[in-house]
Structures are given as structure tokens and as C-alpha cells.
């Protein structure tokens, strides 16, 4: 298998059994609640809101007020004030106005809200100040990029609540917001097929494009996964090499797992979780079943009905140089065709490039109806921890206590305004064992994402070369960077 052959070149001999400690008691009681308009959503955003290098948490609440948790260290979190926000489905962190502080795009059933951060974990409504029309739709997906020197925000909307013939075959249109000197100019993005995840990123051909993952349950027919080309303002089709795959799409995760610099894509769904392999010809092909990523049935208990996957995220949990994969799972609510007890999946990548289910042994096989999640190093020890938001069940927090992990390195990018976090940059970390490539993106997941330094596991390697290809094509290279810390790179 091509993946196994490539990854065998990158792999180091180090191996560890991934293990987590449940420290959910450190969190205040918080659930993602609500009726059918909150069957989807439930995202979590992770970012440093006060510059202390400790990741903080924003959790959507549905009908429950959203929650901001400030990281005090040692896996302890304190609630912080927020504008009164209910009806939230998710949130994404990004620096919208280029002032160096992280802001938040909050998705809602109702008006979406941009919150301006002040660098001290304070947030204030900015829709009017920034000329942003939050609309009044049911928003469930988001991504952002910088194009021609200005921010572009993509908002994905679900079912049109005003369509009297809905909800089936009543998917709403999506929207693009182009930053201008006078505020954001809105353009409809149509057709919409009930987007539940969106991601601006380089596709297999290396071109910046917007991928949309859509819920087949509501588009019913004539819909499919979508790829939009921002430069030409059009959706791609079969003549462009884009296969119109139909899924019950929920979430998107993107990461190069072969070492060729092209990111594979993980699409969660009701049923199969589809990994797409990025080819040298610019096309995507479904991963072979033997890769171990389909995770289509519960791996715990005797419920043989299909799984329902939501947030997916890659992260090197044991720092062996091989990205692993977490998938949050849970029934939409009471859908009889899908498993009711549907444990989350933790797929640990092996030296041959295949993935093995390890959530039970690792202690994260929750049976709650999970939605959003994040893999982040909350305690600063170099091992990614886990936070999960659940529908009608308390939020969960797990500390990574994996023993005998490998070396690690984090890379943070800082650039001049307007794109201070260098969204769209490629970061390459290379050691004697091989190279890893990650792209700085805003979007993907399910209703939530992170704005934190990129994390790289290095296995037994203690020194690495770091190369950054900036969005304008310029390259910065640092040689001989020591493991075990965060390196900040600027143009």
C-alpha cells in the first residue's frame, strides 16, 4: 500500500500506548442543549485569549449560554465574562481586524456575531463596527482565508427555517463575506446543500479552494460534496477532476499523513468516515478499507447500527511523528437507523501507516452524544489533551498521560497585518527521520476549531529544521531548532 510504504520512511521506532486521565471534574457544568435546531452544532473553539501561552476554551451552548473558560494551568479553568449569547452552534478563533488579538466568529441559530478580542480575554460585539451583517439564518459551518490582502469569511447555513415546504429539500444558501475598507461585502454562495463543515485550504493540486461537506439527510437529491474556487468564483465539477461524492457529511479534518506535502482529507458522516488520499495528479481517491479509518460501526457494545461521526481532528498524541485521529461520535438524537450508544473513536497510527482503534484502552470511549472537540496541549507538557462538547450531557476534559512519548516541537507564526496569523502558510518540519507538513487554516472540524501553535511529534529526534512558506510565497528557514518548546517565526 502506498501510504504504508511512505510512512515507513518517516516513522521512528518509538511507540507508546496512548492514555488519558479524565479530569472533567475541573470544568463547570456545561452542556450543549436545545431542540431540533441544535441536533447539529455543539462546537468548541480553542485559542490563547490573553497571551499567556495557555490555550483557553469557548464552548457553544445551544439554548444554554455559551461558555468562555480561561486556562489557569494544571488543567484548571475559570469561567470568564462573555456577551450574553444563546442559540450558539459553534465558534472559530481568528484575528479579523489585524490588531494582533484573537477574535471570535460565533455561529448561531439566528444572527451570527463577530466578537472582538482585547488581548485580555475580554470580548465585545463588533458587527456594527466592522460592517458585518450577521443575517438571521441557521449557521453551522465556517472558514476564513485572506485573499488579495483582505479577509474572506465563508459561512455555511443549514436548513432554511422560513421555507414552508421544509425541512427536507430545503437547504439554505451559504454566504461569502469579502473584507473591504467600508466593511464586509456579502455574496450569496449557491446552491447550498446544508453545509455542516467548510474549509479553505490547498487542495491536492496545491490551489487554495473552499471545500464544503454537506448533510445528505436534508438535501435528499441532486446535492453532493462541493469544492469552490475563489479565484474564478465557481464550483468545480467532474471536468475539473472533482468527483461529486454524496455523504451525510458532518465534519472535515485535513492533514498530510504520507509525507508528500499534500493533505489528506477526513470526512465524517452517518456511516462510513471517509478518508480521501491526495494524489500527485491533483485528484482524491478513497482510502483503502485496510487503512483502518472508516470507523463505520461502534467498536464497543453490541449495537451494530452505523456510527454518526461529527468533529474529526488529527494530532500526534504520543509524539512518534505519526499523526493520530480523534472522531467525536453520537446519535443525532433518537435516529433509529443509527447506533444509540456510539463511542468516540481514537485511531492511533501504526509504523506501517495503518490506524488502530484505541479509545477504550486510552480511556476516551465516551458514550455521550459527542459533537465538537479539540486536541490541544492545555497543560504545556507537549502532549495533546482532549476536550469534548456533548449534546444533552456534560462537557468532558481529558489529560494526556501517555508514558514514554517522543520529542515534540510547536511552531507559531506571526506576520504583519492584515493576516497576523499567516493563515494559508505551509510549515515544514524536517528531521533525519523525514518531514512533516501542516497548513495554517481557519475552519473545518464540526462547528469549531483552534488558533494555537502547530504541534509536531518528532519521535526520537531532538533537533529539526523548520521552513515556512508564507502566503505570498516567500520562504523562511530555521536550522537546528531544539525540541521541547515553541518557536515563533516571522517573515
For each residue, the residues with C-beta under 8 A, 3 or more apart:
1: 4 5 288 290 291 353
2: 5 6 258 277
3: 6 7 257 258 277 287 291 353
4: 1 7 8 352 353 354
5: 1 2 8 9 353
6: 2 3 9 10 258 259 260 353
7: 3 4 10 11 257 258 259 322 349 351 352 353
8: 4 5 11 351 352 353
9: 5 6 259 434
10: 6 7 259 321 322 433 434 435 436
11: 7 8 320 321 322 351 433 434 459
12: 320 321 406 433 459 460 461
13: 351 459 460
14: 318 320 404 406 459 460
15: 318 320 351
16: 318 320 402 403 404 405 406
17: 358 361 362 402 403
18: 317 318 324 346 348 358 361 362 400 402
19: 361 362 363 400 401 402 403
20: 362 363 364 385 386 398 399 400 401 402
21: 363 398 399 401
22: 363 396 397 398
23: 26 75 397 398 399
24: 27 394 395 396 397 398
25:
26: 23 75 76 77 397
27: 24 30 69 77 394 395 396 397
28: 67 69 77 79
29: 394
30: 27 59 61 64 67 389 394 395
31: 61 64 390 391 392 393 394 395
32: 38 41 42 59 60 61 62 64 371 372 389 390 391 392
33: 38 61 62 63 64 391 392
34: 37 38 62 63 64 87
35: 38 63
36: 39 333
37: 34 109 138 161
38: 32 33 34 35 41 42 62 63 89 109 391
39: 36 332 333 391
40: 89 140 158 196 215 250 332 371 447
41: 32 38 60 62 88 89 90 107 140 371 372 446 447
42: 32 38 60 62 89 90 310 371 372 389 390 391 446 447
43: 60 89 90 91 92 107 311 371 372 389 445 446 447 448 449
44: 57 58 59 60 90 91 372 373 374 387 388 389 395 448
45: 57 58 90 91 92 93 104 374 448 449 450 451
46: 55 56 57 58 93 374 376 387 448 449 450 451 452
47: 55 56 58 93 102 450 451 452
48: 51 52 53 54 55 56 102 451 452
49: 56 68 70 102 117 119 120 121 123
50: 56 70 119 120 121
51: 48 119
52: 48 71
53: 48 380 486
54: 48 71 72 73 378 380
55: 46 47 48 71 376 377 378 450 452
56: 46 47 48 49 50 68 69 70 71 77 121
57: 44 45 46 67 68 69 71 77 374 387
58: 44 45 46 47 66 67 68 69 82 91 93 104
59: 30 32 44 66 67 69 372 389 395
60: 32 41 42 43 44 66 88 89 90 91 106 107 372 389 447 448
61: 30 31 32 33 64 65 66 67 85 86 88
62: 32 33 34 38 41 42 86 87 88 89 391
63: 33 34 35 38 86 87
64: 30 31 32 33 34 61 86
65: 61 82 84 85 86
66: 58 59 60 61 82 85 86 88 91 106
67: 28 30 57 58 59 61 79 82
68: 49 56 57 58 79 80 81 82 121 123
69: 27 28 56 57 58 59 77 78 79 80
70: 49 50 56 77 78 79 80 121
71: 52 54 55 56 57 76 77 378
72: 54 76 77 78
73: 54 76 379 380
74: 379
75: 23 26 378 379 385 397 399
76: 26 71 72 73
77: 26 27 28 56 57 69 70 71 72 397
78: 69 70 72
79: 28 67 68 69 70
80: 68 69 70 121
81: 68 122
82: 58 65 66 67 68 85 115 123
83: 113 115 123 124 125
84: 65
85: 61 65 66 82 88 106 108 113
86: 61 62 63 64 65 66
87: 34 62 63 108 109 110
88: 41 60 61 62 66 85 91 106 107 108
89: 38 40 41 42 43 60 62 107 108 109 138 139 140 447
90: 41 42 43 44 45 60 106 107 140 142 372 446 447 448
91: 43 44 45 58 60 66 88 104 105 106 107 447 448
92: 43 45 104 105 107 142 143 144 442 443 448 449
93: 45 46 47 58 102 103 104 442 449 450 451
94: 102 103 105 144 151 421 423 442 451
95: 98 99 100 101 102 103 420 421 451
96: 103 105 114 116 126 130 151
97: 103 116 126 130 418
98: 95 417 418 419 420
99: 95 417 420
100: 95 119 417 420
101: 95 116 117 118 119
102: 47 48 49 93 94 95 117 451
103: 93 94 95 96 97 114 115 116 117 123 126
104: 45 58 91 92 93 114 115 117 123
105: 91 92 94 96 112 114 115 142 144 153
106: 60 66 85 88 90 91 112 113 114 115
107: 41 43 60 88 89 90 91 92 112 139 140 141 142 155 447
108: 85 87 88 89 111 112 113 134 139
109: 37 38 87 89 138 139
110: 87 136
111: 108 127 134 135 136
112: 105 106 107 108 134 135 139 155
113: 83 85 106 108 125 127 134
114: 96 103 104 105 106 125 126 127 130 132 134
115: 82 83 103 104 105 106 123 124 125 126
116: 96 97 101 103 123 124 125 126 129 130
117: 49 101 102 103 104 121 122 123
118: 101 121 122 123 124
119: 49 50 51 100 101
120: 49 50
121: 49 50 56 68 70 80 117 118
122: 81 117 118
123: 49 68 82 83 103 104 115 116 117 118
124: 83 115 116 118
125: 83 113 114 115 116 128
126: 96 97 103 114 115 116 129 130 132
127: 111 113 114 130 132 133 134
128: 125 131
129: 116 126
130: 96 97 114 116 126 127 183 184
131: 128 180 182 183 184
132: 114 126 127 177 183 184
133: 127 177 184 186
134: 108 111 112 113 114 127
135: 111 112 139 155 175
136: 110 111
137: 157 160 161 172
138: 37 89 109 157 158 159 160 161 172
139: 89 107 108 109 112 135 142 155 156 157 158
140: 40 41 89 90 107 156 157 158 195 196 447
141: 107 154 155 156 157 174 195 196 197 198 212 213 443 447
142: 90 92 105 107 139 153 154 155 156 198 442 443 447
143: 92 153 154 198 199 200 210 441 442 443 444
144: 92 94 105 151 152 153 154 200 423 442 443
145: 151 152 200 208 230 423 424 442
146: 149 150 151 152 418 419 423 424 471
147: 150 152 178 208 230
148:
149: 146 418
150: 146 147 178 179 180 418
151: 94 96 144 145 146 179 418 419
152: 144 145 146 147 176 177 178 179 200 230
153: 105 142 143 144 176 177 179 184
154: 141 142 143 144 174 175 176 177 189 198 200 210 443
155: 107 112 135 139 141 142 174 175 176 177
156: 139 140 141 142 174 192 195 196 197 198 212
157: 137 138 139 140 141 160 171 172 173 174 175 192 195
158: 40 138 139 140 171 172 194 195 196 215 218
159: 138 163 166 167 170 171 172 194 218
160: 137 138 157 163 166 170 171 172
161: 37 137 138 166
162:
163: 159 160 166 167 170
164:
165: 169 170
166: 159 160 161 163 169 170
167: 159 163 170 218
168: 218 220
169: 165 166 218 219 220 221
170: 159 160 163 165 166 167 218
171: 157 158 159 160 191 192 193 194 214 218 219 223
172: 137 138 157 158 159 160 192 194
173: 157 188 189 190 191 192
174: 141 154 155 156 157 188 189 190 192 195 198 212
175: 135 154 155 157 186 187 188 189
176: 152 153 154 155 186 187 189
177: 132 133 152 153 154 155 184 185 186 187
178: 147 150 152 184 185 186 187
179: 150 151 152 153 184 418
180: 131 150 183 184 185
181:
182: 131
183: 130 131 132 180
184: 130 131 132 133 153 177 178 179 180
185: 177 178 180
186: 133 175 176 177 178
187: 175 176 177 178
188: 173 174 175
189: 154 173 174 175 176 192 228
190: 173 174
191: 171 173 223
192: 156 157 171 172 173 174 189 195 214
193: 171 212 214 215 219 223 224 226
194: 158 159 171 172 214 215 217 218 219 223
195: 140 141 156 157 158 174 192 198 212 213 214 215
196: 40 140 141 156 158 213 214 215 249 250 251 446 447
197: 141 156 212 213 249 250 251 252 443 444 445 446 447
198: 141 142 143 154 156 174 195 210 211 212 213 252 443 444
199: 143 210 211 252 254 441 443 444
200: 143 144 145 152 154 208 209 210 230 424 441 442 443
201: 208 209 211 254 263 439 441 443 444
202: 206 207 208 209 262 263 426 439
203: 206 207 208 209 211 227 278 282
204: 262 278 279 281 282 283 284
205: 241 282
206: 202 203 262 282
207: 202 203 229 231
208: 145 147 200 201 202 203 230 231 424
209: 200 201 202 203 227 228 229 230 236
210: 143 154 198 199 200 227 228 230
211: 198 199 201 203 225 226 227 228 252 265
212: 141 156 174 193 195 197 198 225 226 227 228
213: 141 195 196 197 198 225 247 249 250 251 252 267 268
214: 171 192 193 194 195 196 219 223 224 225 226 247 249
215: 40 158 193 194 195 196 218 219 248 249 250
216: 219 220 223 246 247 248 249
217: 194 220 248 270
218: 158 159 167 168 169 170 171 194 215
219: 169 171 193 194 214 215 216 222 223
220: 168 169 216 217 223
221: 169
222: 219
223: 171 191 193 194 214 216 219 220 246
224: 193 214 244 245 246
225: 211 212 213 214 244 245 246 247 249 267
226: 193 211 212 214 235
227: 203 209 210 211 212 235 236 240 242
228: 189 209 210 211 212 234 235 236
229: 207 209 232 233 234 235 236
230: 145 147 152 200 208 209 210 233
231: 207 208
232: 229
233: 229 230
234: 228 229
235: 226 227 228 229
236: 209 227 228 229 240 241 242
237: 240 242 244
238: 241 242 243 244
239:
240: 227 236 237
241: 205 236 238 281 282 283
242: 227 236 237 238
243: 238 283 284
244: 224 225 237 238
245: 224 225 274
246: 216 223 224 225
247: 213 214 216 225 267 269 274
248: 215 216 217 269 270 271
249: 196 197 213 214 215 216 225 267 268 269
250: 40 196 197 213 215 268 269 270 308 309 310 311 446
251: 196 197 213 266 267 268 309 310 311 312 444 445 446
252: 197 198 199 211 213 265 266 267 268 312 443 444 445
253: 265 266 268 312 313 314 325 444 445
254: 199 201 263 264 265 266 314 439 441 444
255: 263 264 266 314 323 438
256: 259 260 261 262 263 264 278 436 437 438
257: 3 7 264 314 322 323 349 353
258: 2 3 6 7 262 264 277 353
259: 6 7 9 10 256 434 435 436 437
260: 6 256 278 280
261: 256 426 428 437
262: 202 204 206 256 258 278 279 280
263: 201 202 254 255 256 278 437 439
264: 254 255 256 257 258 275 276 277 278 287
265: 211 252 253 254 275 276 278 284
266: 251 252 253 254 255 273 274 275 276 293 312 314 325 327
267: 213 225 247 249 251 252 273 274 275 276 312
268: 213 249 250 251 252 253 273 309 310 311 312 327 446
269: 247 248 249 250 272 273 274 308 309
270: 217 248 250 306 307 308 309 332 335 338
271: 248 296 306 307
272: 269 294 296
273: 266 267 268 269 293 294 295 296 307 309 312 327 345
274: 245 247 266 267 269 286 287 294
275: 264 265 266 267 286 287 291 293 294
276: 264 265 266 267 284 285 286 287
277: 2 3 258 264 284 285 286 287
278: 203 204 256 260 262 263 264 265 284
279: 204 262 282 283 284 285
280: 260 262
281: 204 241
282: 203 204 205 206 241 279
283: 204 241 243 279
284: 204 243 265 276 277 278 279
285: 276 277 279
286: 274 275 276 277
287: 3 264 274 275 276 277 291 293 294
288: 1 291
289: 294
290: 1 354
291: 1 3 275 287 288 294 353 354 355
292: 347 354 355 356 357
293: 266 273 275 287 325 347 355
294: 272 273 274 275 287 289 291
295: 273 299 307 309 327 329 345 347 357
296: 271 272 273 306 307
297: 304 305 306 307 339
298: 301 303 304 305 307 329 339 341 342 343
299: 295 343 345 357 359 360 365
300: 341 343 359 360 365 367
301: 298 341 343
302:
303: 298 339 340 341 342
304: 297 298 339
305: 297 298 337 338 339 340
306: 270 271 296 297 337 338 339
307: 270 271 273 295 296 297 298 329 338 339 342 345
308: 250 269 270 329 330 331 332 335 338 339 342
309: 250 251 268 269 270 273 295 312 327 328 329 345
310: 42 250 251 268 327 328 329 330 370 371 372 373 446
311: 43 250 251 268 326 327 328 370 371 372 373 445 446 447 448
312: 251 252 253 266 267 268 273 309 325 326 327 328 445 446
313: 253 325 326 373 374 375 445
314: 253 254 255 257 266 323 324 325 375
315: 323 324 325 326 375 384 455
316: 319 320 321 322 323 324 384 408 455 456 457
317: 18 324 346 348 375 383 384 400 402
318: 14 15 16 18 324 348 383 402 405 406 457
319: 316 382 383 405 406 407 408 457 458 459
320: 11 12 14 15 16 316 405 406 457 459
321: 10 11 12 316 406 431 433 434 436 456 457 458 459 461
322: 7 10 11 257 316 349 350 351 353 457
323: 255 257 314 315 316 349 457
324: 18 314 315 316 317 318 346 347 348 349 355
325: 253 266 293 312 313 314 315 345 346 347 349 355
326: 311 312 313 315 344 345 346 347 364 373 375 386
327: 266 268 273 295 309 310 311 312 344 345 346 347
328: 309 310 311 312 344 370 371 372 373 388 446
329: 295 298 307 308 309 310 342 343 344 345 370
330: 308 310 342 368 369 370 371 390 391
331: 308 334 335 338 339 340 342 369
332: 39 40 270 308 335 338
333: 36 39 369 391
334: 331 340
335: 270 308 331 332 338
336:
337: 305 306
338: 270 305 306 307 308 331 332 335 342
339: 297 298 303 304 305 306 307 308 331 342
340: 303 305 331 334
341: 298 300 301 303 367
342: 298 303 307 308 329 330 331 338 339 367 369
343: 298 299 300 301 329 359 360 365 366 367
344: 326 327 328 329 359 364 365 366 370 373 388
345: 273 295 299 307 309 325 326 327 329 357 359
346: 18 317 324 325 326 327 357 358 359 362 364 365
347: 292 293 295 324 325 326 327 355 356 357 358
348: 18 317 318 324 355 356 358 362
349: 7 257 322 323 324 325 353 354 355
350: 322 353 354 355 356
351: 7 8 11 13 15 322
352: 4 7 8
353: 1 3 4 5 6 7 8 257 258 291 322 349 350
354: 4 290 291 292 349 350
355: 291 292 293 324 325 347 348 349 350
356: 292 347 348 350
357: 292 295 299 345 346 347 360
358: 17 18 346 347 348 361 362
359: 299 300 343 344 345 346 362 364 365
360: 299 300 343 357 363 365
361: 17 18 19 358
362: 17 18 19 20 346 348 358 359 365
363: 19 20 21 22 360 398
364: 20 326 344 346 359 386 388 398
365: 299 300 343 344 346 359 360 362
366: 343 344 370 388 390 396
367: 300 341 342 343
368: 330 388 390 391 393 394 396
369: 330 331 333 342 390 391 392 393
370: 310 311 328 329 330 344 366 373 388 389 390 391
371: 32 40 41 42 43 310 311 328 330 389 390 391 446 447
372: 32 41 42 43 44 59 60 90 310 311 328 388 389 445 446 447 448
373: 44 310 311 313 326 328 344 370 386 387 388 389 445 448
374: 44 45 46 57 313 386 387 445 448 449 450
375: 313 314 315 317 326 384 385 386
376: 46 55 384 385 387 450 452
377: 55 380 381 382 383 384 385 400 410 455
378: 54 55 71 75 385 387 397 399
379: 73 74 75 385 399
380: 53 54 73 377
381: 377 400
382: 319 377 405 408 410 484
383: 317 318 319 377 400 401 402 405 408
384: 315 316 317 375 376 377 400 455
385: 20 75 375 376 377 378 379 397 398 399 400
386: 20 326 364 373 374 375 396 397 398 400
387: 44 46 57 373 374 376 378 395 396 397 398
388: 44 328 344 364 366 368 370 372 373 395 396 397 398
389: 30 32 42 43 44 59 60 370 371 372 373 395 448
390: 31 32 42 330 366 368 369 370 371 393 394 395 396
391: 31 32 33 38 39 42 62 330 333 368 369 370 371
392: 31 32 33 369
393: 31 368 369 390
394: 24 27 29 30 31 368 390
395: 24 27 30 31 44 59 387 388 389 390
396: 22 24 27 366 368 386 387 388 390
397: 22 23 24 26 27 75 77 378 385 386 387 388
398: 20 21 22 23 24 363 364 385 386 387 388
399: 20 21 23 75 378 379 385
400: 18 19 20 317 377 381 383 384 385 386
401: 19 20 21 383
402: 16 17 18 19 20 317 318 383 405
403: 16 17 19
404: 14 16
405: 16 318 319 320 382 383 402 408 457
406: 12 14 16 318 319 320 321 457 458 459 460 461
407: 319 457 458 459 460 461 462 483 484
408: 316 319 382 383 405 455 456 457 458 483 484
409: 429 455 456 458 464 466 481 483 484 485 486 487
410: 377 382 453 454 455 456 485 486 487
411: 427 429 453 454 456 466 468 486 487 489
412: 453 454 486 487 488 489
413: 421 422 425 427 440 468 488 489 490
414: 420 421 422 488 489 490
415: 419 420 421 422 470 490 491
416: 420 491
417: 98 99 100 420
418: 97 98 146 149 150 151 179
419: 98 146 151 415 422 423 424 471
420: 95 98 99 100 414 415 416 417
421: 94 95 413 414 415 440 451
422: 413 414 415 419 425 440 468 470 471
423: 94 144 145 146 419 440 441 442 471
424: 145 146 200 208 419 439 440 441 471
425: 413 422 439 440 468 469 470 471
426: 202 261 437 438 439 440 468 469
427: 411 413 437 438 439 440 454 466 467 468
428: 261 435 436 437 466 467 468 469
429: 409 411 435 436 437 456 458 464 465 466
430: 434 435 436 464 465 467
431: 321 434 435 458 459 461 463 464 465
432: 461
433: 10 11 12 321 458 459 460 461
434: 9 10 11 259 321 430 431
435: 10 259 428 429 430 431
436: 10 256 259 321 428 429 430 456
437: 256 259 261 263 426 427 428 429
438: 255 256 426 427 454 456
439: 201 202 254 263 424 425 426 427
440: 413 421 422 423 424 425 426 427 454
441: 143 199 200 201 254 423 424 444 449
442: 92 93 94 142 143 144 145 200 423 449 451
443: 92 141 142 143 144 154 197 198 199 200 201 252 449
444: 143 197 198 199 201 251 252 253 254 441 449
445: 43 197 251 252 253 311 312 313 372 373 374 448 449
446: 41 42 43 90 196 197 250 251 268 310 311 312 328 371 372
447: 40 41 42 43 60 89 90 91 107 140 141 142 196 197 311 371 372
448: 43 44 45 46 60 90 91 92 311 372 373 374 389 445
449: 43 45 46 92 93 374 441 442 443 444 445
450: 45 46 47 55 93 374 376
451: 45 46 47 48 93 94 95 102 421 442
452: 46 47 48 55 376 455
453: 410 411 412 486
454: 410 411 412 427 438 440
455: 315 316 377 384 408 409 410 452
456: 316 321 408 409 410 411 429 436 438 464
457: 316 318 319 320 321 322 323 405 406 407 408
458: 319 321 406 407 408 409 429 431 433 461 462 464 483
459: 11 12 13 14 319 320 321 406 407 431 433
460: 12 13 14 406 407 433
461: 12 321 406 407 431 432 433 458 464 483
462: 407 458 482 483 484
463: 431 480 481 482 483
464: 409 429 430 431 456 458 461 481 483
465: 429 430 431 477 478 479 480 481
466: 409 411 427 428 429 477 478 481 487 489
467: 427 428 430 475 476 477 478
468: 411 413 422 425 426 427 428 475 476 477 489
469: 425 426 428 473 474 475
470: 415 422 425 473 474 475 476 491
471: 146 419 422 423 424 425
472:
473: 469 470
474: 469 470 491
475: 467 468 469 470
476: 467 468 470 489 490 491
477: 465 466 467 468
478: 465 466 467 481 487 489
479: 465
480: 463 465
481: 409 463 464 465 466 478 487
482: 462 463 485
483: 407 408 409 458 461 462 463 464
484: 382 407 408 409 462
485: 409 410 482
486: 53 409 410 411 412 453
487: 409 410 411 412 466 478 481
488: 412 413 414
489: 411 412 413 414 466 468 476 478
490: 413 414 415 476
491: 415 416 470 474 476
